[in-house]
Amino acid sequence: MSEHDLNWKYVDESVVESESIAKARLQSLELGVDPVSPAVGAQLAVIAAASDARAIIEVGTGVGVSGLCMLQAARSAHLTSIDSETEYQQHAREHFADAGIAPARVRLIAGRAGEVLPRMNEGSYDLVVVDADAASVIEYVEHGLRLAKPGGSVLVARALWKGRVADPARRDDVATAFRGLVSELAASTAVVTAISPAGDGLLQIVKLGA
C-alpha cells in the first residue's frame, strides 16, 4: 500500500460517525448506493458548521448520509435535497427522523436536478453540495454558483473520479469534464477553490462577493 493510500485509509478510519449516520451508510451500501466516504462526510460537516450554514441545497439525496453529516453539525440549518429516486428519499426521511432531525428542517424534492435547479431562488443558499450524475457536473456547478450567496460555498464530491482526473491519459467524458471544470475555476477571479484528496476528492468553491 502506498503512502497516499495509507493516508486516505487513516483519515477515513479516524472518523467516528454517529449511530444514525452509520446506520444510513450501512443501508446505502446494501442498496448499492455509493455514499460519501466518512472523511468527506466529516469535511461536509466541518464546512457546514464553520460557515454557520442556515440554508443548504444538495443534489443527490441518496439515503441521507451526507445530509445527516451536515444537519447534525450545522444545527440551525435547513436542507433542501434533490434526487430522482423517491425510494431512496423515503429511506432518507426515515433516517432523518430516527436522528431526531425536525421535519421542518428538511425538504426533499423528487425530480431530475437539471429540471429542478433552474426553479430554485438565486443567491439563496449558504452551501450547495453536488453529489449526483457526474456527467452533468459542469451544469450542476453552474447552477450551484447561481444559487449560492456571495461568500457561500459549492462543494463537489468525487472530484478526482476514481483517480482518473489526475491521470492525463484518462480521456473519458467525466474525467475530462472534471479537469475542464477545475481549470476554468482556477482561472476565475469570481471564486476561490481547493481540492481535498479525501475519499474520492472534494472540490471546494467559494463564491466571492462584489
MISE-6901 format. One record per atom (N, C-alpha, C): z, y, x; residue number from 1; atom name. Coordinates in pm, whole numbers, padded with zeros to 5 digits, m for minus. Each point is the difference from the previous one (the first is absolute). Example, Ala and Ser with C-alpha at 12.3 -4.5 7.8 and 13.67 -1.06 7.14 Angstrom:
[rec [00780,m00569,01319],1,N];
[rec [00000,00119,m00089],1,CA];
[rec [00000,00120,00090],1,C];
[rec [m00072,00105,m00035],2,N];
[rec [00006,00119,00082],2,CA];
[rec [00073,00109,m00077],2,C];
***
This chain:
[rec [00000,m00119,00085],1,N];
[rec [00000,00119,m00085],1,CA];
[rec [00000,00124,00088],1,C];
[rec [m00087,00097,m00032],2,N];
[rec [m00011,00121,00081],2,CA];
[rec [00119,00092,m00023],2,C];
[rec [00014,00097,00091],3,N];
[rec [00108,00098,m00013],3,CA];
[rec [m00009,00075,m00134],3,C];
[rec [m00126,00036,m00038],4,N];
[rec [m00017,00072,m00127],4,CA];
[rec [00038,m00088,m00118],4,C];
[rec [m00038,m00128,00005],5,N];
[rec [00036,m00092,m00109],5,CA];
[rec [00151,m00014,m00011],5,C];
[rec [00068,m00007,00115],6,N];
[rec [00146,m00008,m00001],6,CA];
[rec [00062,00125,m00061],6,C];
[rec [m00057,00116,00033],7,N];
[rec [00050,00125,m00057],7,CA];
[rec [m00013,00000,m00152],7,C];
[rec [m00120,m00037,m00050],8,N];
[rec [m00023,m00004,m00145],8,CA];
[rec [00097,m00097,m00068],8,C];
[rec [00016,m00117,00061],9,N];
[rec [00089,m00102,m00057],9,CA];
[rec [00144,00052,m00005],9,C];
[rec [00043,00063,00109],10,N];
[rec [00136,00053,00006],10,CA];
[rec [00022,00109,m00105],10,C];
[rec [m00097,00092,m00012],11,N];
[rec [00013,00111,m00096],11,CA];
[rec [00008,m00054,m00143],11,C];
[rec [m00086,m00096,m00035],12,N];
[rec [00004,m00057,m00134],12,CA];
[rec [00132,m00073,m00026],12,C];
[rec [00045,m00076,00098],13,N];
[rec [00119,m00081,m00019],13,CA];
[rec [00129,00082,00005],13,C];
[rec [m00008,00122,00052],14,N];
[rec [00119,00084,00007],14,CA];
[rec [00030,00069,m00133],14,C];
[rec [m00095,m00004,m00092],15,N];
[rec [00018,00066,m00130],15,CA];
[rec [00085,m00088,m00091],15,C];
[rec [00103,00060,m00058],16,N];
[rec [00082,m00070,m00099],16,CA];
[rec [m00036,00055,m00137],16,C];
[rec [m00068,m00080,m00080],17,N];
[rec [m00045,00046,m00131],17,CA];
[rec [00105,m00031,m00106],17,C];
[rec [00002,00083,m00104],18,N];
[rec [00090,m00025,m00112],18,CA];
[rec [m00039,m00129,m00071],18,C];
[rec [00093,m00052,m00076],19,N];
[rec [m00027,m00126,m00072],19,CA];
[rec [m00119,00015,m00095],19,C];
[rec [m00013,00117,m00064],20,N];
[rec [m00108,00020,m00095],20,CA];
[rec [m00136,00005,00070],20,C];
[rec [m00006,00063,00117],21,N];
[rec [m00125,00004,00076],21,CA];
[rec [m00036,m00139,00049],21,C];
[rec [00100,m00073,00051],22,N];
[rec [m00025,m00135,00051],22,CA];
[rec [m00051,m00091,m00113],22,C];
[rec [00054,00018,m00119],23,N];
[rec [m00043,m00081,m00115],23,CA];
[rec [m00144,00034,m00038],23,C];
[rec [m00032,00129,00000],24,N];
[rec [m00136,00042,m00034],24,CA];
[rec [m00098,m00048,00107],24,C];
[rec [00041,00008,00125],25,N];
[rec [m00087,m00045,00110],25,CA];
[rec [m00032,m00149,m00015],25,C];
[rec [00102,m00080,m00031],26,N];
[rec [m00020,m00144,m00015],26,CA];
[rec [m00098,m00029,m00114],26,C];
[rec [00017,00067,m00113],27,N];
[rec [m00092,m00024,m00111],27,CA];
[rec [m00141,00046,00035],27,C];
[rec [m00010,00112,00070],28,N];
[rec [m00131,00050,00042],28,CA];
[rec [m00074,m00105,00082],28,C];
[rec [00069,m00058,00095],29,N];
[rec [m00062,m00102,00086],29,CA];
[rec [m00036,m00124,m00081],29,C];
[rec [00085,m00037,m00095],30,N];
[rec [m00028,m00117,m00084],30,CA];
[rec [m00126,00021,m00085],30,C];
[rec [m00024,00125,m00039],31,N];
[rec [m00117,00032,m00082],31,CA];
[rec [m00125,00026,00084],31,C];
[rec [00015,m00002,00131],32,N];
[rec [m00114,00026,00088],32,CA];
[rec [m00032,00147,00014],32,C];
[rec [00097,00086,m00031],33,N];
[rec [m00017,00145,00016],33,CA];
[rec [00067,00039,00131],33,C];
[rec [m00075,00061,00090],34,N];
[rec [00052,00034,00133],34,CA];
[rec [00077,00131,m00007],34,C];
[rec [00135,m00004,00006],35,N];
[rec [00077,00124,m00008],35,CA];
[rec [00001,00070,00135],35,C];
[rec [00042,00127,00001],36,N];
[rec [00019,00066,00130],36,CA];
[rec [00105,m00077,00078],36,C];
[rec [m00010,00003,00132],37,N];
[rec [00095,m00071,00084],37,CA];
[rec [00137,00068,m00010],37,C];
[rec [00107,m00071,00037],38,N];
[rec [00132,00064,m00001],38,CA];
[rec [00005,00128,00083],38,C];
[rec [m00068,00002,00115],39,N];
[rec [00002,00119,00084],39,CA];
[rec [m00071,00117,m00068],39,C];
[rec [m00113,m00027,m00065],40,N];
[rec [m00071,00107,m00072],40,CA];
[rec [00082,00044,m00120],40,C];
[rec [00061,m00094,m00071],41,N];
[rec [00087,00036,m00112],41,CA];
[rec [00112,00092,00045],41,C];
[rec [00059,m00031,00116],42,N];
[rec [00107,00084,00054],42,CA];
[rec [m00052,00139,00034],42,C];
[rec [m00122,00009,00054],43,N];
[rec [m00056,00131,00031],43,CA];
[rec [m00028,00080,m00127],43,C];
[rec [m00051,m00066,m00103],44,N];
[rec [m00020,00069,m00128],44,CA];
[rec [00133,00055,m00051],44,C];
[rec [00104,m00080,00012],45,N];
[rec [00132,00042,m00046],45,CA];
[rec [00050,00121,00079],45,C];
[rec [m00015,m00005,00132],46,N];
[rec [00047,00110,00084],46,CA];
[rec [m00075,00129,m00031],46,C];
[rec [m00132,m00010,m00014],47,N];
[rec [m00081,00120,m00028],47,CA];
[rec [00034,00056,m00137],47,C];
[rec [00016,m00087,m00099],48,N];
[rec [00035,00046,m00134],48,CA];
[rec [00136,00070,m00001],48,C];
[rec [00096,m00058,00072],49,N];
[rec [00134,00060,00005],49,CA];
[rec [00001,00129,00081],49,C];
[rec [m00067,m00002,00116],50,N];
[rec [00002,00118,00088],50,CA];
[rec [m00069,00120,m00063],50,C];
[rec [m00102,m00027,m00080],51,N];
[rec [m00074,00108,m00066],51,CA];
[rec [00062,00040,m00134],51,C];
[rec [00109,m00069,m00037],52,N];
[rec [00065,00024,m00129],52,CA];
[rec [m00104,m00001,m00112],52,C];
[rec [m00085,m00103,00004],53,N];
[rec [m00110,m00009,m00096],53,CA];
[rec [00053,m00009,m00142],53,C];
[rec [m00057,00081,m00087],54,N];
[rec [00037,m00002,m00142],54,CA];
[rec [m00112,m00062,m00083],54,C];
[rec [m00124,00020,00043],55,N];
[rec [m00115,m00052,m00075],55,CA];
[rec [m00086,m00083,00096],55,C];
[rec [m00012,m00128,m00029],56,N];
[rec [m00076,m00094,00084],56,CA];
[rec [m00108,m00064,m00086],56,C];
[rec [m00119,m00011,00055],57,N];
[rec [m00106,m00076,m00067],57,CA];
[rec [m00050,m00107,00096],57,C];
[rec [m00022,m00118,m00053],58,N];
[rec [m00033,m00117,00081],58,CA];
[rec [m00124,m00067,m00057],58,C];
[rec [m00094,m00031,00087],59,N];
[rec [m00118,m00077,m00037],59,CA];
[rec [00022,m00143,00047],59,C];
[rec [00025,m00089,m00095],60,N];
[rec [00029,m00139,00034],60,CA];
[rec [00146,m00032,m00027],60,C];
[rec [00031,m00041,m00122],61,N];
[rec [00139,m00031,m00037],61,CA];
[rec [00045,m00132,00059],61,C];
[rec [m00091,m00101,m00002],62,N];
[rec [00044,m00135,00032],62,CA];
[rec [00109,m00041,m00097],62,C];
[rec [00105,m00066,00050],63,N];
[rec [00113,m00033,m00087],63,CA];
[rec [00119,00091,00028],63,C];
[rec [m00026,00112,00071],64,N];
[rec [00103,00103,00013],64,CA];
[rec [00072,00010,00132],64,C];
[rec [m00044,m00072,00103],65,N];
[rec [00071,00002,00128],65,CA];
[rec [00005,00142,00058],65,C];
[rec [m00115,00063,00018],66,N];
[rec [m00002,00133,00060],66,CA];
[rec [00068,00102,m00090],66,C];
[rec [m00020,m00013,m00132],67,N];
[rec [00066,00092,m00092],67,CA];
[rec [00151,m00007,00011],67,C];
[rec [00054,m00120,00008],68,N];
[rec [00144,m00017,00015],68,CA];
[rec [00050,00062,00131],68,C];
[rec [m00076,m00020,00107],69,N];
[rec [00040,00056,00130],69,CA];
[rec [00019,00151,m00012],69,C];
[rec [m00094,00067,m00067],70,N];
[rec [00005,00146,m00010],70,CA];
[rec [00102,00048,m00101],70,C];
[rec [00007,m00064,m00116],71,N];
[rec [00092,00046,m00105],71,CA];
[rec [00146,m00022,00038],71,C];
[rec [00027,m00106,00077],72,N];
[rec [00139,m00023,00040],72,CA];
[rec [00043,00097,00110],72,C];
[rec [m00098,00056,00073],73,N];
[rec [00033,00094,00108],73,CA];
[rec [m00001,00144,m00047],73,C];
[rec [m00096,00035,m00084],74,N];
[rec [m00011,00136,m00054],74,CA];
[rec [00053,m00004,m00143],74,C];
[rec [00128,00026,m00017],75,N];
[rec [00066,m00033,m00126],75,CA];
[rec [m00025,00100,m00112],75,C];
[rec [m00068,00109,00032],76,N];
[rec [m00039,00095,m00105],76,CA];
[rec [m00148,m00011,m00031],76,C];
[rec [m00067,m00096,00063],77,N];
[rec [m00146,m00010,m00014],77,CA];
[rec [m00040,m00066,m00131],77,C];
[rec [m00118,00042,m00047],78,N];
[rec [m00069,m00066,m00111],78,CA];
[rec [m00131,m00056,00054],78,C];
[rec [m00030,m00122,m00037],79,N];
[rec [m00117,m00071,00053],79,CA];
[rec [m00105,m00021,m00108],79,C];
[rec [m00124,00040,00030],80,N];
[rec [m00116,m00037,m00079],80,CA];
[rec [m00079,m00101,00080],80,C];
[rec [m00025,m00117,m00055],81,N];
[rec [m00065,m00106,00077],81,CA];
[rec [m00118,m00056,m00078],81,C];
[rec [m00113,m00013,00069],82,N];
[rec [m00126,m00040,m00062],82,CA];
[rec [m00043,m00137,00051],82,C];
[rec [m00038,m00087,m00092],83,N];
[rec [m00051,m00131,00039],83,CA];
[rec [m00086,m00054,m00114],83,C];
[rec [m00103,m00074,00035],84,N];
[rec [m00087,m00058,m00102],84,CA];
[rec [00054,m00132,m00054],84,C];
[rec [00104,m00055,00065],85,N];
[rec [00055,m00129,m00041],85,CA];
[rec [00125,00021,m00085],85,C];
[rec [m00013,m00012,m00132],86,N];
[rec [00113,00024,m00088],86,CA];
[rec [00110,m00106,00017],86,C];
[rec [m00040,m00122,00035],87,N];
[rec [00101,m00106,00021],87,CA];
[rec [00093,00037,00115],87,C];
[rec [m00057,00051,00109],88,N];
[rec [00082,00039,00113],88,CA];
[rec [00091,00116,m00038],88,C];
[rec [m00053,00094,m00077],89,N];
[rec [00081,00115,m00039],89,CA];
[rec [00118,m00041,m00089],89,C];
[rec [m00021,m00102,m00083],90,N];
[rec [00111,m00047,m00082],90,CA];
[rec [00110,m00058,00088],90,C];
[rec [m00038,m00075,00103],91,N];
[rec [00099,m00051,00094],91,CA];
[rec [00070,00117,00071],91,C];
[rec [m00077,00101,00038],92,N];
[rec [00059,00117,00067],92,CA];
[rec [00103,00066,m00091],92,C];
[rec [m00035,00015,m00128],93,N];
[rec [00092,00063,m00095],93,CA];
[rec [00132,m00078,m00005],93,C];
[rec [m00010,m00132,00001],94,N];
[rec [00120,m00084,m00003],94,CA];
[rec [00083,00017,00127],94,C];
[rec [m00068,00009,00116],95,N];
[rec [00075,00019,00125],95,CA];
[rec [00067,00137,00005],95,C];
[rec [m00068,00103,m00051],96,N];
[rec [00062,00132,m00004],96,CA];
[rec [00126,m00004,m00088],96,C];
[rec [m00011,m00065,m00116],97,N];
[rec [00115,m00009,m00091],97,CA];
[rec [00115,m00077,00064],97,C];
[rec [m00033,m00112,00066],98,N];
[rec [00104,m00081,00065],98,CA];
[rec [00071,00079,00110],98,C];
[rec [m00074,00093,00063],99,N];
[rec [00058,00081,00108],99,CA];
[rec [00079,00120,m00053],99,C];
[rec [00001,00016,m00132],100,N];
[rec [00075,00111,m00058],100,CA];
[rec [m00075,00132,00002],100,C];
[rec [m00132,m00005,00019],101,N];
[rec [m00081,00123,m00002],101,CA];
[rec [m00020,00040,m00147],101,C];
[rec [00038,00121,m00033],102,N];
[rec [m00013,00046,m00139],102,CA];
[rec [m00147,00000,m00042],102,C];
[rec [m00032,m00049,m00120],103,N];
[rec [m00140,m00005,m00044],103,CA];
[rec [m00070,00136,00005],103,C];
[rec [00076,00108,m00020],104,N];
[rec [m00060,00134,00001],104,CA];
[rec [m00050,00042,00137],104,C];
[rec [00043,m00073,00105],105,N];
[rec [m00042,00034,00135],105,CA];
[rec [m00133,m00064,00039],105,C];
[rec [m00055,m00086,m00086],106,N];
[rec [m00119,m00076,00035],106,CA];
[rec [m00105,00011,m00110],106,C];
[rec [m00121,00033,00039],107,N];
[rec [m00114,m00002,m00092],107,CA];
[rec [m00106,m00091,00060],107,C];
[rec [m00029,m00110,m00066],108,N];
[rec [m00101,m00094,00047],108,CA];
[rec [m00127,00021,m00080],108,C];
[rec [m00111,00024,00070],109,N];
[rec [m00128,00023,m00064],109,CA];
[rec [m00093,m00117,00034],109,C];
[rec [m00047,m00069,m00103],110,N];
[rec [m00093,m00111,00019],110,CA];
[rec [m00142,00055,m00002],110,C];
[rec [m00073,m00025,00107],111,N];
[rec [m00138,00046,00004],111,CA];
[rec [m00052,00005,00142],111,C];
[rec [m00127,00026,00013],112,N];
[rec [m00063,00011,00131],112,CA];
[rec [00033,00136,00059],112,C];
[rec [00046,00000,00124],113,N];
[rec [00046,00124,00062],113,CA];
[rec [m00111,00106,00004],113,C];
[rec [m00124,m00044,00023],114,N];
[rec [m00111,00095,00007],114,CA];
[rec [m00023,00074,m00130],114,C];
[rec [00047,m00059,m00111],115,N];
[rec [m00014,00065,m00130],115,CA];
[rec [00126,00078,m00039],115,C];
[rec [00114,m00046,00048],116,N];
[rec [00127,00064,m00036],116,CA];
[rec [00028,00124,00085],116,C];
[rec [m00022,m00008,00131],117,N];
[rec [00038,00109,00091],117,CA];
[rec [m00064,00135,m00036],117,C];
[rec [m00127,00003,m00040],118,N];
[rec [m00058,00131,m00034],118,CA];
[rec [00071,00070,m00115],118,C];
[rec [00074,m00074,m00081],119,N];
[rec [00068,00059,m00116],119,CA];
[rec [00140,00050,00033],119,C];
[rec [00049,m00028,00121],120,N];
[rec [00135,00040,00038],120,CA];
[rec [00001,00145,00046],120,C];
[rec [00114,00066,m00015],121,N];
[rec [00009,00143,00027],121,CA];
[rec [m00002,00033,00149],121,C];
[rec [m00082,00095,00035],122,N];
[rec [m00015,00045,00139],122,CA];
[rec [00129,00064,00051],122,C];
[rec [00031,m00028,00127],123,N];
[rec [00114,00063,00064],123,CA];
[rec [00134,m00028,m00066],123,C];
[rec [00018,m00120,m00054],124,N];
[rec [00121,m00030,m00078],124,CA];
[rec [00094,m00101,00064],124,C];
[rec [m00039,m00057,00114],125,N];
[rec [00078,m00112,00054],125,CA];
[rec [00048,00029,00143],125,C];
[rec [00125,m00037,00024],126,N];
[rec [00057,00012,00134],126,CA];
[rec [m00052,m00110,00092],126,C];
[rec [m00029,m00115,m00060],127,N];
[rec [m00038,m00118,00077],127,CA];
[rec [m00106,m00079,m00075],127,C];
[rec [m00108,m00033,00071],128,N];
[rec [m00107,m00083,m00055],128,CA];
[rec [m00012,m00123,00089],128,C];
[rec [00007,m00118,m00059],129,N];
[rec [m00006,m00125,00077],129,CA];
[rec [m00123,m00078,m00044],129,C];
[rec [m00081,m00040,00097],130,N];
[rec [m00123,m00075,m00028],130,CA];
[rec [00013,m00140,00060],130,C];
[rec [m00002,m00100,m00087],131,N];
[rec [00007,m00140,00047],131,CA];
[rec [m00079,m00087,m00097],131,C];
[rec [m00131,00025,m00007],132,N];
[rec [m00085,m00076,m00093],132,CA];
[rec [m00145,00017,00038],132,C];
[rec [m00078,m00105,m00018],133,N];
[rec [m00146,00005,00012],133,CA];
[rec [m00043,00078,00125],133,C];
[rec [00018,m00064,00115],134,N];
[rec [m00027,00068,00127],134,CA];
[rec [m00142,00055,00008],134,C];
[rec [m00093,m00062,m00072],135,N];
[rec [m00138,00047,00004],135,CA];
[rec [m00014,00140,m00058],135,C];
[rec [00097,00042,m00080],136,N];
[rec [m00004,00133,m00064],136,CA];
[rec [00097,00098,00065],136,C];
[rec [00045,m00030,00122],137,N];
[rec [00106,00080,00062],137,CA];
[rec [m00038,00147,00014],137,C];
[rec [m00124,00030,00036],138,N];
[rec [m00040,00140,00018],138,CA];
[rec [00010,00075,m00133],138,C];
[rec [m00050,m00061,m00106],139,N];
[rec [00008,00063,m00133],139,CA];
[rec [00145,00024,m00041],139,C];
[rec [00086,m00099,00023],140,N];
[rec [00139,00013,m00041],140,CA];
[rec [00073,00108,00081],140,C];
[rec [m00030,00008,00129],141,N];
[rec [00065,00103,00082],141,CA];
[rec [m00046,00139,m00042],141,C];
[rec [m00128,00015,m00033],142,N];
[rec [m00049,00129,m00049],142,CA];
[rec [00075,00042,m00126],142,C];
[rec [00017,m00094,m00092],143,N];
[rec [00079,00029,m00120],143,CA];
[rec [00145,00030,00037],143,C];
[rec [00054,m00079,00095],144,N];
[rec [00139,00019,00040],144,CA];
[rec [00026,00139,00054],144,C];
[rec [m00091,00050,00082],145,N];
[rec [00017,00133,00057],145,CA];
[rec [m00010,00108,m00108],145,C];
[rec [m00079,m00025,m00101],146,N];
[rec [m00008,00094,m00112],146,CA];
[rec [00130,m00001,m00081],146,C];
[rec [00058,m00117,m00017],147,N];
[rec [00120,m00013,m00083],147,CA];
[rec [00127,00043,00072],147,C];
[rec [00002,m00007,00133],148,N];
[rec [00120,00034,00076],148,CA];
[rec [00027,00150,m00002],148,C];
[rec [00128,00034,m00006],149,N];
[rec [00040,00139,00012],149,CA];
[rec [m00021,00046,00146],149,C];
[rec [m00012,00129,00025],150,N];
[rec [00003,00048,00140],150,CA];
[rec [00131,m00045,00064],150,C];
[rec [m00010,m00061,00117],151,N];
[rec [00118,m00058,00064],151,CA];
[rec [00027,m00143,m00042],151,C];
[rec [m00075,m00049,m00099],152,N];
[rec [00016,m00137,m00044],152,CA];
[rec [m00072,m00098,00091],152,C];
[rec [00026,m00128,m00020],153,N];
[rec [m00055,m00104,00087],153,CA];
[rec [m00085,m00099,m00078],153,C];
[rec [m00104,m00049,00068],154,N];
[rec [m00080,m00111,m00049],154,CA];
[rec [00018,m00114,00100],154,C];
[rec [00045,m00115,m00046],155,N];
[rec [00026,m00114,00086],155,CA];
[rec [m00095,m00113,m00036],155,C];
[rec [m00066,m00055,00101],156,N];
[rec [m00101,m00103,m00024],156,CA];
[rec [00042,m00128,00071],156,C];
[rec [00031,m00102,m00077],157,N];
[rec [00040,m00129,00058],157,CA];
[rec [m00121,m00076,00051],157,C];
[rec [00024,m00092,00092],158,N];
[rec [m00101,m00090,00057],158,CA];
[rec [m00109,00077,00076],158,C];
[rec [00038,00111,00062],159,N];
[rec [m00098,00087,00065],159,CA];
[rec [m00059,m00060,00127],159,C];
[rec [00058,m00108,00051],160,N];
[rec [m00058,m00068,00117],160,CA];
[rec [m00080,m00123,m00042],160,C];
[rec [00004,m00032,m00127],161,N];
[rec [m00083,m00104,m00063],161,CA];
[rec [m00015,m00126,00085],161,C];
[rec [00113,m00071,00013],162,N];
[rec [00001,m00131,00067],162,CA];
[rec [m00049,00008,00144],162,C];
[rec [00026,00112,00065],163,N];
[rec [m00039,00018,00139],163,CA];
[rec [m00145,00038,00020],163,C];
[rec [m00076,00010,m00107],164,N];
[rec [m00144,00025,00013],164,CA];
[rec [m00032,00146,00031],164,C];
[rec [00081,00091,m00050],165,N];
[rec [m00029,00142,00020],165,CA];
[rec [00006,00037,00148],165,C];
[rec [00093,m00061,00072],166,N];
[rec [00016,00031,00142],166,CA];
[rec [m00107,m00065,00088],166,C];
[rec [m00076,m00091,m00057],167,N];
[rec [m00103,m00071,00077],167,CA];
[rec [m00137,00057,m00034],167,C];
[rec [m00061,00077,00090],168,N];
[rec [m00128,00063,m00031],168,CA];
[rec [m00112,m00099,m00028],168,C];
[rec [00019,m00125,00041],169,N];
[rec [m00101,m00101,m00026],169,CA];
[rec [m00003,m00043,m00146],169,C];
[rec [00110,00029,m00071],170,N];
[rec [00007,m00033,m00143],170,CA];
[rec [m00068,00111,m00079],170,C];
[rec [m00110,m00033,m00066],171,N];
[rec [m00078,00102,m00070],171,CA];
[rec [m00015,m00028,m00150],171,C];
[rec [00094,m00076,m00054],172,N];
[rec [m00004,m00023,m00144],172,CA];
[rec [00030,00132,m00072],172,C];
[rec [m00032,00006,m00128],173,N];
[rec [00007,00125,m00074],173,CA];
[rec [00141,00058,m00003],173,C];
[rec [00102,m00086,m00017],174,N];
[rec [00137,00051,m00011],174,CA];
[rec [00048,00056,00132],174,C];
[rec [m00020,m00074,00109],175,N];
[rec [00042,00049,00132],175,CA];
[rec [m00071,00130,00034],175,C];
[rec [m00127,00006,m00029],176,N];
[rec [m00078,00122,00028],176,CA];
[rec [00051,00117,m00084],176,C];
[rec [00034,m00027,m00126],177,N];
[rec [00051,00107,m00088],177,CA];
[rec [00132,00055,00052],177,C];
[rec [00089,m00091,00042],178,N];
[rec [00128,00046,00054],178,CA];
[rec [m00020,00081,00128],178,C];
[rec [m00088,m00046,00088],179,N];
[rec [m00025,00075,00123],179,CA];
[rec [m00053,00139,m00030],179,C];
[rec [m00096,00006,m00091],180,N];
[rec [m00056,00129,m00037],180,CA];
[rec [00104,00092,m00061],180,C];
[rec [00087,m00056,m00083],181,N];
[rec [00106,00079,m00063],181,CA];
[rec [00095,00056,00104],181,C];
[rec [00043,m00084,00093],182,N];
[rec [00093,00044,00104],182,CA];
[rec [m00062,00111,00085],182,C];
[rec [m00127,m00017,00038],183,N];
[rec [m00068,00100,00082],183,CA];
[rec [m00015,00133,m00074],183,C];
[rec [m00038,m00008,m00127],184,N];
[rec [m00020,00121,m00079],184,CA];
[rec [00131,00076,m00019],184,C];
[rec [00108,m00073,m00029],185,N];
[rec [00129,00065,m00019],185,CA];
[rec [00053,00060,00129],185,C];
[rec [m00023,m00069,00113],186,N];
[rec [00048,00051,00129],186,CA];
[rec [m00066,00133,00035],186,C];
[rec [m00123,00020,m00048],187,N];
[rec [m00073,00123,00032],187,CA];
[rec [00028,00112,m00100],187,C];
[rec [00074,m00030,m00105],188,N];
[rec [00023,00099,m00105],188,CA];
[rec [00119,00090,00034],188,C];
[rec [m00013,00127,m00032],189,N];
[rec [00112,00094,00019],189,CA];
[rec [00084,00012,m00128],189,C];
[rec [m00039,m00072,m00104],190,N];
[rec [00072,00009,m00128],190,CA];
[rec [00112,m00102,m00011],190,C];
[rec [00005,m00095,00095],191,N];
[rec [00101,m00105,m00004],191,CA];
[rec [00050,m00030,00140],191,C];
[rec [00114,m00067,00008],192,N];
[rec [00043,m00063,00124],192,CA];
[rec [00019,m00148,m00029],192,C];
[rec [m00033,m00084,00096],193,N];
[rec [00000,m00144,m00026],193,CA];
[rec [00065,m00078,00114],193,C];
[rec [00043,m00120,m00034],194,N];
[rec [00049,m00095,00100],194,CA];
[rec [m00019,m00139,m00058],194,C];
[rec [m00017,m00098,00089],195,N];
[rec [m00011,m00139,m00043],195,CA];
[rec [00116,m00078,00059],195,C];
[rec [00078,m00063,m00085],196,N];
[rec [00103,m00091,00045],196,CA];
[rec [m00059,m00140,00010],196,C];
[rec [00027,m00073,00110],197,N];
[rec [m00053,m00136,00011],197,CA];
[rec [00085,m00105,m00070],197,C];
[rec [00104,00042,m00069],198,N];
[rec [00085,m00097,m00071],198,CA];
[rec [m00081,m00076,m00103],198,C];
[rec [00035,m00126,m00018],199,N];
[rec [m00073,m00082,m00097],199,CA];
[rec [m00148,m00003,00033],199,C];
[rec [m00084,00034,m00097],200,N];
[rec [m00144,00006,00022],200,CA];
[rec [m00045,00145,00013],200,C];
[rec [00093,00087,00037],201,N];
[rec [m00031,00141,00023],201,CA];
[rec [00031,00086,m00120],201,C];
[rec [00055,00118,00025],202,N];
[rec [00027,00097,m00106],202,CA];
[rec [m00052,00136,00047],202,C];
[rec [m00106,00046,m00063],203,N];
[rec [m00057,00131,00028],203,CA];
[rec [00078,00105,m00077],203,C];
[rec [00053,00099,00072],204,N];
[rec [00083,00103,m00061],204,CA];
[rec [m00073,00134,00011],204,C];
[rec [m00021,00064,m00114],205,N];
[rec [m00074,00126,m00007],205,CA];
[rec [00087,00103,m00070],205,C];
[rec [00022,00113,00064],206,N];
[rec [00074,00110,m00064],206,CA];
[rec [m00097,00112,m00030],206,C];
[rec [m00003,00043,m00125],207,N];
[rec [m00087,00108,m00044],207,CA];
[rec [00067,00134,00032],207,C];
[rec [m00062,00077,00087],208,N];
[rec [00060,00126,00042],208,CA];
[rec [m00016,00106,m00108],208,C];
[rec [00097,00090,m00006],209,N];
[rec [m00009,00110,m00094],209,CA];
[rec [m00093,00108,00052],209,C];
[rec [m00022,00101,m00082],210,N];
[rec [m00091,00110,00038],210,CA];
[rec [00058,00082,00112],210,C];
***
